[in-house]
Amino acid sequence: MKRFLFTLLILGQTLTGISQMGYRISGETISAFKPGDRALEQPLRRSTGSLSWAKVLSPCVKPGGLEVGTWFEYRPKSPQATIRVRVSGVMGNMTEPILYMGVNKPHKGQDLLTELDCVKAEKGQTEILLSFNDLTPKETYFILVGSETANKNDSYTIHVWTAYTDLAKAEDLSESASETYVSGRVRDKSGTGKSGVLISILDKSNKPLETAKSDSKGTFTFKKLPIDSKPIIRIEEDDTELIVDLFLFGSDGKVKEKATRVGNNMYGFGADEDHFTQLRLLSDRDWSLNVEKGKTGVTGRVVDSESFLFGQANVSVGLYSTSKNKLASSKTDLNGKFSFKDLDQGDYMVRVEGDQSKNYSEIVMVDDLNVPFYYANSAMIGKDGFFKFEKLPVEIVELKRAQEKDTRMKIPTDFSSMESGKAIVLKDLLFESGSSTILTSSYSELNKLAEELKKKPSLRIEISGHTDNTGNNAANLTLSTGRAESVKQYLVEKGVNASRVECKGFGDTRPVASNDTEEGRTKNRRVEFVVIK
């Protein structure tokens, strides 16, 4: 296994002025990678001299903040490339690395370095990526890796691949040579698989890296993804009623995570982790039973154990008392779903008939607030064939109960005092966990906002979405934007002119409380708006 750790070099003088002209690479160049390394586009070449300046003008770098870094020359052989910098464990120790790529463009007789893209690691982030689809083969590009707090003893690893799917061909630096893949299914509103739907896997700029089409059953797969990948997937069809199931699988063929809808026809993994990570199959819409007050419910799904994509219909499910007396029976529907509603509070047991080696079942007990509090799955079946329920995390259960109670109380947000520059948090606005789908219980809040905006037709607002700092950064950024866009779409449907509403997503970059507590993370997961001129 080859590892490449590069020590940062101090690269010359400070840039003055507002342009980046007259640069040059001086000194001897050396190969940063051996030509025989697998999956590399070609060796990067690293300067042992310096540029005539080192400080870059970039949105990723605060003014005067980056004067230490290593420059690389890169001449691609194809339009597509992915560059990765890693800084954890054996892969380096640099704090919050910055990855920048630019290209030379002549300007008024001088060389002008023009930025193509850049990315800066957030606090605690150990991997950053830049991906491109439109590079010019054999053109010379310049890559800079540095840090605003770097010193000469800092180290990192850098790799370049020619295609997204080639990432898995490279040797895994984490010493666990494995690959992940995404498998999904697209269905129409009746639940029938839909063929011929175009699906894209996206880079950080939401540009397609790879595409696939759903087959006759509505299924599709993206294989050989990067190690520990958390991709964003987009359904390239403007049909809001499509049902999409997406799962991330590990090298052992087992489901690692279920995707959530993080934007308009966009799905991601690990977004805004305010959900139950113990659940691999079920989500909010599955357990919205609306049971009577003081009662409880049991619901679940049975799917094929290989792909999780096909509901097993007509499977018999029995509900039992703790003394194993049968209380009720049901059969799964087309999507493999079953439920028992309006039960007396207490403990219950469930048994699913059929070959459990071919099926996977996941079950939850739900209270009268539509909050699950117990769960079981096919790995929790006793020798007697009954599912053994375990508690879901009490902290998250109580948080969701409090949110639902607040929403049902309909404590109104005061929209009458809307002023320019004043931020107002939509406090009764709830979404499905890790999703941009608005829960129906939030419609009242948005209806009031829509009516107030229609009374004041001259006002324009900017809606911003925010997350806490847990989960996947890229997915959270997309999710925060998607939630803001969902609110805008709802307001437009209620008669607000679209030109009066702007949207932005900030991910976890603008916290209003500490992310060290659940209470603080809850405050940071918010959608707010401000009146703009």
Order of alpha helices (4+ residues) and beta strands (2+ residues): beta-beta-beta-beta-beta-beta-beta-beta-beta-beta-beta-beta-beta-beta-beta-beta-beta-beta-beta-beta-beta-beta-beta-beta-beta-beta-alpha-beta-alpha-beta-alpha-beta-alpha-beta
